[in-house]
Amino acid sequence: MNKKITIIEISSPGCHHCEKAKEILEEIKQEFPEVEVRYVDILSKEGQNLVQRYEIMSSPGIIVEGELFSVGGLDKNQLIEKIRSLL
């Protein structure tokens, strides 16, 4: 039985940290096929709703399974630990 883990990255255009986070998320998708990643533009209506709901103050905002995981950057090892704890 495969559990799906949803990760959302809320990013702003031209954001260096957002690009780095996206690279990490793409690597993690290769390692963990049960991970689904959605990328949301902070300027979109959905992005604005997520920013308000999770009180995200800097990008990228990373949401794992409906819970705010990190803002302003992404630590790959911490994210892998989190994914393992959910599997």
Backbone bond lengths (Angstrom), bond angles and torsions (degrees), N, CA, C in turn:
res aa  C-N    CA-C-N  psi(-1)  N-CA   C-N-CA  omega(-1)  CA-C   N-CA-C  phi
1 M - - - 1.459 - - 1.536 108.72 -
2 N 1.305 114.94 118.67 1.463 119.10 -177.99 1.514 111.27 -97.65
3 K 1.307 115.59 123.62 1.458 121.69 176.53 1.523 107.59 -87.94
4 K 1.327 115.91 136.20 1.462 120.52 175.21 1.525 108.75 -93.81
5 I 1.319 115.43 137.80 1.464 121.29 176.99 1.529 106.65 -117.92
6 T 1.324 115.49 123.05 1.459 120.46 -178.57 1.525 110.21 -99.60
7 I 1.334 114.22 128.14 1.464 121.09 176.04 1.522 107.23 -121.79
8 I 1.316 116.21 132.43 1.464 121.42 177.26 1.523 107.91 -115.68
9 E 1.334 115.28 130.00 1.467 119.50 172.28 1.516 107.45 -108.52
10 I 1.331 116.13 121.94 1.459 121.48 175.01 1.520 105.86 -100.57
11 S 1.331 115.71 117.09 1.465 118.75 -173.59 1.520 111.85 -130.49
12 S 1.335 114.68 158.76 1.460 120.11 176.45 1.525 109.31 -108.43
13 P 1.329 115.68 148.29 1.467 120.10 179.55 1.529 111.11 -58.75
14 G 1.322 116.39 135.87 1.463 121.36 176.51 1.524 114.50 76.32
15 C 1.317 117.75 10.66 1.472 121.76 -177.32 1.522 109.84 -85.93
16 H 1.332 116.25 118.59 1.464 122.02 -178.53 1.531 111.62 -62.43
17 H 1.343 116.90 -45.13 1.471 120.90 -179.56 1.526 111.00 -63.66
18 C 1.340 116.34 -33.13 1.475 120.82 179.14 1.523 110.08 -66.81
19 E 1.330 116.66 -41.99 1.469 120.94 178.52 1.526 110.56 -62.85
20 K 1.327 116.87 -43.01 1.460 122.00 179.10 1.534 110.07 -62.90
21 A 1.332 116.11 -43.81 1.467 120.70 178.90 1.526 110.49 -62.22
22 K 1.326 116.25 -39.54 1.472 119.94 179.34 1.530 110.58 -63.04
23 E 1.334 117.12 -41.06 1.473 120.84 176.64 1.526 110.56 -59.56
24 I 1.332 116.38 -44.96 1.468 121.07 179.61 1.526 109.72 -62.27
25 L 1.333 116.83 -45.41 1.467 120.52 -178.73 1.529 111.44 -63.02
26 E 1.337 117.02 -37.59 1.467 120.11 178.52 1.533 110.34 -66.40
27 E 1.334 117.16 -38.54 1.480 120.86 176.46 1.522 110.07 -64.14
28 I 1.316 116.56 -42.35 1.464 121.04 -178.21 1.526 110.69 -65.50
29 K 1.329 116.95 -36.82 1.471 120.05 177.36 1.526 110.79 -60.30
30 Q 1.331 117.19 -34.82 1.468 120.92 177.95 1.528 110.57 -67.22
31 E 1.331 115.38 -40.79 1.466 121.69 -177.41 1.524 113.02 -75.10
32 F 1.329 115.89 -36.34 1.469 122.03 -175.84 1.525 109.37 -124.22
33 P 1.338 117.02 94.22 1.470 119.88 -177.57 1.531 113.14 -63.13
34 E 1.342 117.12 -17.51 1.468 119.04 -179.82 1.530 112.73 -80.13
35 V 1.315 116.85 -3.47 1.468 120.74 179.67 1.527 110.19 -88.76
36 E 1.332 114.74 128.83 1.467 121.93 173.57 1.519 106.91 -111.92
37 V 1.326 116.61 129.52 1.463 120.02 -179.19 1.520 108.96 -115.12
38 R 1.329 114.87 134.42 1.469 120.60 173.33 1.522 107.46 -119.60
39 Y 1.321 114.88 136.33 1.462 120.58 178.58 1.523 108.21 -107.21
40 V 1.321 116.06 125.80 1.462 121.40 -177.63 1.524 108.57 -121.91
41 D 1.319 116.10 128.64 1.468 121.77 177.16 1.523 108.34 -74.30
42 I 1.314 116.03 129.43 1.461 121.88 -178.05 1.538 111.61 -60.53
43 L 1.337 116.71 -25.24 1.459 120.55 -178.04 1.532 112.95 -83.58
44 S 1.337 116.96 -11.68 1.467 119.92 179.78 1.526 109.44 -75.70
45 K 1.324 116.02 164.72 1.468 121.15 178.84 1.538 109.75 -59.95
46 E 1.329 116.99 -45.03 1.462 120.88 178.46 1.530 110.50 -61.51
47 G 1.348 116.21 -43.04 1.457 121.24 178.77 1.519 111.83 -59.13
48 Q 1.325 115.92 -44.90 1.467 120.69 179.48 1.526 111.12 -64.00
49 N 1.331 116.92 -40.12 1.465 120.79 177.99 1.525 110.97 -62.75
50 L 1.343 116.53 -43.20 1.471 120.77 179.99 1.531 111.13 -66.12
51 V 1.332 116.57 -40.75 1.466 121.60 178.88 1.533 109.82 -58.86
52 Q 1.332 115.60 -44.08 1.472 119.15 -179.97 1.519 111.34 -69.62
53 R 1.331 117.07 -44.85 1.464 120.70 -176.38 1.526 111.51 -62.42
54 Y 1.343 116.58 -41.39 1.467 120.24 -176.15 1.527 113.47 -99.48
55 E 1.349 116.16 1.73 1.473 121.81 180.00 1.525 111.66 53.47
56 I 1.328 115.78 49.98 1.463 122.32 -179.43 1.528 108.71 -79.55
57 M 1.325 115.63 123.90 1.463 121.25 -175.59 1.527 113.07 -102.54
58 S 1.333 117.86 -17.10 1.467 119.68 176.35 1.525 109.08 -149.54
59 S 1.317 115.19 156.13 1.462 118.74 -177.00 1.531 109.86 -103.81
60 P 1.316 117.68 153.89 1.461 124.72 0.06 1.530 111.69 -79.57
61 G 1.329 114.47 152.36 1.462 120.91 169.20 1.519 106.58 -99.02
62 I 1.312 117.25 127.35 1.462 121.55 -179.62 1.530 108.13 -113.24
63 I 1.326 115.20 121.62 1.462 121.66 -179.98 1.527 107.67 -114.24
64 V 1.321 116.11 124.70 1.467 121.60 179.51 1.524 107.79 -114.81
65 E 1.325 115.82 118.70 1.468 121.14 178.23 1.529 111.57 50.32
66 G 1.333 116.56 46.28 1.452 120.86 174.98 1.517 115.62 77.26
67 E 1.334 116.68 9.08 1.463 120.89 -178.24 1.525 108.31 -123.94
68 L 1.339 117.22 133.62 1.459 120.26 178.68 1.522 108.68 -64.64
69 F 1.324 116.18 122.93 1.465 121.39 -176.83 1.528 111.28 -100.24
70 S 1.331 117.16 -46.63 1.468 119.19 179.69 1.524 110.44 -158.55
71 V 1.333 114.96 159.37 1.470 121.91 174.59 1.523 108.58 -135.55
72 G 1.330 115.46 148.11 1.458 120.87 173.78 1.520 115.46 77.79
73 G 1.306 117.40 4.70 1.461 121.53 -179.68 1.519 108.58 163.08
74 L 1.323 115.91 176.30 1.464 119.23 -177.70 1.522 109.51 -147.43
75 D 1.339 115.67 127.09 1.457 121.42 177.03 1.524 107.53 -97.19
76 K 1.337 115.65 114.85 1.469 120.80 -175.43 1.525 111.82 -59.27
77 N 1.336 117.70 -44.89 1.462 120.84 -177.54 1.528 112.22 -64.09
78 Q 1.319 116.66 -40.16 1.468 119.90 178.01 1.530 110.04 -65.02
79 L 1.335 116.35 -39.42 1.458 119.75 179.86 1.529 110.84 -66.44
80 I 1.326 117.08 -41.05 1.470 120.89 178.18 1.535 109.74 -61.75
81 E 1.332 117.34 -42.61 1.471 120.92 176.95 1.524 110.58 -58.95
82 K 1.326 115.56 -44.10 1.466 120.75 -179.55 1.534 109.90 -62.30
83 I 1.324 117.55 -45.71 1.466 121.40 -179.66 1.528 109.95 -61.58
84 R 1.326 116.59 -45.64 1.473 120.13 179.20 1.529 111.49 -59.97
85 S 1.342 116.47 -37.97 1.461 119.70 -179.28 1.536 111.00 -68.01
86 L 1.339 117.12 -24.55 1.471 121.47 -178.79 1.528 112.04 -88.27
87 L 1.330 117.63 -18.26 1.466 119.75 -176.61 1.520 112.81 -83.13
